[in-house]
Amino acid sequence: MQYEAFVRALWIFYSATDIAVSKLMTELNAENARKSQKLPMLSEMLKKLEGQAPQIVLDQLLEFKEYSWKPLSSYIHGGIHAIQRHSKGYPEHLLIQTVKASNGVSLMAAMFLIILDNDISKRGLMPMIQREFRDCLPDFNN
């Protein structure tokens, strides 16, 4: 959910049409909820971000999707991953990888907040945080 919400935020900022944004900003009722269901799903939002969002962010999002999205969706929807891990437990390396992936998405969201804030004094903050906390973040050296 964290990943999909972040992709949606980027899509809204970089490539969503005014009509799409208005579907999200309108009063919540049954009719408007039905209309908002016609918004792009994750893969389409990622495609629409091509050439719009910073390429480094898009590359990280695509890599995350390739390796993590299906297993995480299985957890959210009660699939095999959730059932097997509940009954057999979680290997330590998987827990570490999951926390690092979550931290990585949080780091990208923080980078995006700096972009939105447009405060030039904060521009070097995220690389500094990445270096300081590299042991609890995914390897971003692509």
C-alpha positions in Angstrom: 0.0 0.0 0.0 2.9 2.4 0.8 4.4 1.8 -2.6 1.1 2.2 -4.5 0.3 5.4 -2.6 3.7 6.8 -3.4 3.3 6.0 -7.1 -0.1 7.6 -7.1 1.3 10.8 -5.5 4.0 11.0 -8.2 1.5 10.3 -10.9 -0.8 13.1 -9.6 2.1 15.5 -9.5 3.8 14.7 -12.8 1.3 13.3 -15.2 -2.3 13.1 -14.1 -4.8 15.2 -16.1 -6.9 17.8 -14.4 -9.9 15.6 -14.9 -8.2 12.7 -13.1 -7.2 14.9 -10.2 -10.7 16.3 -9.9 -12.1 12.7 -9.6 -9.9 12.3 -6.5 -10.7 15.8 -5.0 -14.4 15.7 -5.3 -16.9 15.0 -2.5 -17.0 11.3 -1.5 -20.3 9.7 -2.5 -21.3 6.6 -4.3 -21.4 8.2 -7.8 -18.0 9.9 -7.4 -16.5 6.7 -5.8 -17.6 4.8 -8.9 -16.1 7.4 -11.2 -12.8 7.3 -9.4 -12.5 3.6 -10.0 -11.8 4.4 -13.6 -8.4 6.0 -12.7 -5.3 4.3 -13.9 -4.0 1.3 -12.0 -0.3 0.9 -10.9 1.2 -0.3 -14.2 -0.5 2.4 -16.2 0.5 5.1 -13.7 4.1 4.0 -14.0 3.9 4.1 -17.8 2.5 7.6 -17.7 5.4 8.7 -15.4 7.9 7.8 -18.2 9.5 11.0 -19.4 7.7 13.1 -16.7 9.1 12.0 -13.3 12.9 12.0 -12.6 14.3 8.9 -14.3 16.2 7.8 -11.2 13.0 7.7 -9.2 11.2 5.9 -12.0 14.0 3.3 -12.2 13.8 2.6 -8.5 10.0 2.3 -8.7 10.2 -0.1 -11.6 12.8 -2.2 -9.8 10.7 -2.4 -6.7 7.7 -3.5 -8.7 9.7 -6.2 -10.5 11.0 -7.8 -7.3 8.5 -6.9 -4.5 5.1 -6.0 -5.8 3.6 -9.4 -6.5 4.7 -10.9 -3.1 3.5 -7.8 -1.3 0.2 -8.0 -3.1 -0.1 -11.6 -2.0 0.2 -10.5 1.6 -2.4 -7.7 1.2 -4.9 -10.0 -0.5 -4.4 -13.1 1.7 -2.5 -15.1 -0.9 0.1 -17.8 -0.6 2.8 -15.6 0.9 0.6 -14.5 3.8 -0.7 -18.0 4.5 2.7 -19.8 4.2 4.6 -17.2 6.3 1.9 -17.2 8.9 2.1 -21.0 9.3 5.9 -21.4 8.8 7.3 -18.1 10.0 9.5 -15.5 8.5 13.2 -16.1 7.7 15.3 -13.3 9.2 16.7 -12.3 5.8 13.2 -11.8 4.5 12.2 -9.6 7.4 15.4 -7.5 6.9 14.7 -7.2 3.2 11.1 -6.2 3.8 12.1 -3.5 6.3 14.8 -2.2 4.0 12.3 -2.0 1.1 9.8 -0.1 3.2 12.5 2.3 4.3 13.5 2.7 0.7 10.0 3.7 -0.3 9.9 6.1 2.7 13.2 7.6 1.5 11.8 8.2 -2.0 8.7 9.8 -0.4 11.0 12.1 1.6 12.8 13.0 -1.6 9.5 13.9 -3.2 8.6 16.1 -0.3 11.8 18.0 -0.7 10.9 18.5 -4.4 7.4 19.7 -3.4 8.8 22.0 -0.7 11.2 23.6 -3.3 13.6 24.6 -0.5 17.1 24.6 -2.1 18.7 24.3 1.3 17.3 20.8 1.8 18.6 19.4 -1.6 21.6 17.7 -0.2 19.8 16.2 2.8 18.7 12.9 1.4 22.1 11.7 0.1 23.5 12.5 3.5 20.7 10.4 5.1 21.2 7.6 2.6 24.9 7.4 3.5 24.3 7.6 7.3 21.6 4.9 7.3 22.8 2.8 4.3 22.7 -0.4 6.5 18.9 -0.2 6.9 18.2 0.9 3.3 18.1 -1.1 0.0 21.2 -0.9 -2.1 20.6 2.1 -4.4 23.9 1.8 -6.3 22.3 1.0 -9.7 
